[in-house]
């Protein structure tokens, strides 16, 4: 099966399951994805997004294949942050594993 056939057969429900697996590193039944599965699943998710993601979120693949980055202003507006001096995210505060 080639990429075009896979994308034509992928339903929004299948996409959501694959996206959840990529985000959590596990299948719905709790089984961890192997490295090969992670790579393949991520590629499938990105290809699906590049074809169907008309309203792309920050750091997702938009329709047409470009990665969507939102500006700080857009993110602040989206999350209703009024203070312009408030950082959107302080990466130093995220714990590393």
C-alpha positions in Angstrom: 0.0 0.0 0.0 1.4 3.4 -0.9 1.1 6.7 0.9 -1.8 7.9 -1.2 -3.8 4.8 -0.5 -3.0 5.0 3.2 -4.1 8.7 3.4 -7.3 8.0 1.4 -8.2 5.1 3.7 -7.4 7.0 7.0 -10.6 8.2 8.7 -10.6 11.1 11.2 -11.2 8.4 14.0 -8.1 6.5 12.9 -6.1 9.8 12.8 -7.2 10.6 16.4 -6.1 7.2 17.6 -2.7 7.6 15.9 -2.3 11.1 17.3 -3.1 9.9 20.8 -0.5 7.1 20.4 2.1 9.6 19.2 1.3 11.9 22.1 1.4 9.3 24.8 3.8 6.8 23.4 1.2 4.0 23.9 -1.6 2.4 22.0 -5.1 2.7 23.4 -4.7 -0.7 25.3 -1.6 0.6 27.1 1.0 -1.2 25.0 4.1 1.0 24.4 4.9 1.8 20.8 8.2 0.4 19.5 10.7 2.9 17.9 9.6 1.8 14.4 5.9 2.3 15.3 6.7 5.7 16.8 8.4 6.8 13.6 5.7 5.4 11.3 2.8 6.7 13.3 4.3 10.1 13.5 4.8 10.2 9.8 1.2 9.1 9.2 -0.1 11.8 11.6 2.0 14.5 9.9 0.9 13.4 6.4 -2.7 13.4 7.5 -2.3 16.9 9.0 -0.7 18.1 5.8 -3.7 17.1 3.8 -6.6 17.9 6.2 -5.4 20.4 8.9 -7.1 23.6 7.6 -7.2 25.2 11.1 -3.7 24.2 12.3 -2.8 24.5 15.9 0.6 25.8 17.1 3.4 23.4 16.2 1.2 21.2 14.0 1.4 20.6 10.3 -1.0 22.8 8.3 -2.7 21.8 5.1 -0.1 22.1 2.4 2.6 20.7 4.6 3.9 23.7 6.4 4.5 23.6 10.2 2.2 26.2 11.9 3.8 28.5 14.5 1.7 31.0 16.3 3.1 34.3 17.4 3.1 35.2 21.1 0.3 37.7 20.4 -1.8 34.9 18.9 -1.2 32.6 21.8 -1.9 35.3 24.3 -5.2 36.1 22.5 -6.1 32.4 22.4 -5.5 31.9 26.1 -6.8 35.3 27.1 -3.6 36.5 28.7 -4.0 40.2 29.2 -0.6 41.2 30.6 1.7 41.7 27.7 4.7 41.0 30.0 3.5 37.6 31.0 5.6 34.9 29.2 3.6 32.4 27.2 5.8 29.6 28.4 8.9 29.5 30.5 10.8 26.5 29.1 13.2 26.5 32.0 10.3 25.6 34.3 9.5 22.3 32.5 11.1 19.3 34.2 13.4 17.2 32.0 13.1 13.4 32.1 
